[in-house]
Amino acid sequence: MDKPDDSLLCPITLGLFRDPVLAQDGHTYEREAIVEWIQKEGRSPITDQPLSLEHLYPNYAIKKAVDHFEKSLKNKNYQYILDIDVKKKAGRPLFQTFGKTIYYAEWLPTNNNRPEIILLKIDGARTKKEASFYVDLSRHPHIVRTYGFVYEERDDNDEDENNAVMLLQEHAPMGSLYDLLQERKKVPVEKILVEIFLQIIDAMIFLAFNGIVHADLACHNVLVFRFDEDNPRNKIVKITDFGLSRHSRLYALAPGAAKTTLNIIPVRYVAPEILSKNVTQDDYTEKSDVYSMGVLMWEAYSRGTIPWAKISDDNDVIRRVISSELLPKPSNCSESYWSIICKT
């Protein structure tokens, strides 16, 4: 396991420290994570030397640095001004698609002791909740961390309404699960895929508990923070881009917006009820997300193949999904897990 560049992140969870402890190997870990690791492995995840629970000591310096960072976010009310608090890095966007752009970003005045960040811009959208709600909703080990909203500085006489949302989020160094699968010559073995599925499901349960429907669950909306081919436990994925739909509880269409991802229905991933001509907010439920989870699992087993790839007409796909037709079973998927996918 490699140590992250950011001193505020636990090497095991890759999340911000809450209760950092120093171990015998000279490295700092989140207490709960390293205790579980020692109980199962007995050795350092970084140096492989023996570790014991009796030799874990609070790291007050790291705790102070994390508390200072978290306090600085709260003092800003999780709201930042572009080119004053944060800035876009020079160069082309990291990612761009219809209605959505991701930029590399930096903290101002310095990046020291602060996590790597990106700016996610969603055109034609407005937020429905306070910034703190989005921040708290991302405090889960398998949900991409949101640090707040970013606004462009405007003149007092500028009355133009801002028809875009900009979220400040943590950076995923390995891209999306879709990218990882596409770059590989073969699909990861099933035990690795299952660990990834369990992490996604854990995050989806958290969203459901908070009354949030993802509505666009797919491999391209799962980001990879660590991937170890040989160790199923040594991988971390996090979900992103949840709530981006016309009937979202998190976002609303901006007045007069013509270009927005909120209007797009990912027909090859959504449940039959979402494809109805008279779909309403009540049709977007955790059950519809469960259906999409099954499609995501099929996509992962199929090395990132787009569902119904041999069918070019989306209307034909819609007819097949509404009539309960199933995707074909991937050859590398065991009968037990295929049974689970079919039940979703």
Sequence and secondary structure as in RCSB ss.txt:
>XXXX:A:sequence
MDKPDDSLLCPITLGLFRDPVLAQDGHTYEREAIVEWIQKEGRSPITDQPLSLEHLYPNYAIKKAVDHFEKSLKN
KNYQYILDIDVKKKAGRPLFQTFGKTIYYAEWLPTNNNRPEIILLKIDGARTKKEASFYVDLSRHPHIVRTYGFV
YEERDDNDEDENNAVMLLQEHAPMGSLYDLLQERKKVPVEKILVEIFLQIIDAMIFLAFNGIVHADLACHNVLVF
RFDEDNPRNKIVKITDFGLSRHSRLYALAPGAAKTTLNIIPVRYVAPEILSKNVTQDDYTEKSDVYSMGVLMWEA
YSRGTIPWAKISDDNDVIRRVISSELLPKPSNCSESYWSIICKT
>XXXX:A:secstr
    S TTB TTT SB SSEEE TTS EEEHHHHHHHHHHH B TTT  B  GGG EE HHHHHHHHHHHHHHHH
TTTEEEBTTTEEE SSS SEEETTEEEEEEEESS  TTS  EEEEEEETEEESS HHHHHHHT STTB  EEEEE
E    TT      EEEEEEE  TT BHHHHHHHSSS   HHHHHHHHHHHHHHHHHHHHTT   S  SGGGEEEE
E  TT TTS EEEE  TT STT SSEEE TT  S GGG   TTTS GGGGSTT  GGG SHHHHHHHHHHHHHHH
HTTT  TTTT   HHHHHHHHHTT      TTS HHHHHHHHH 
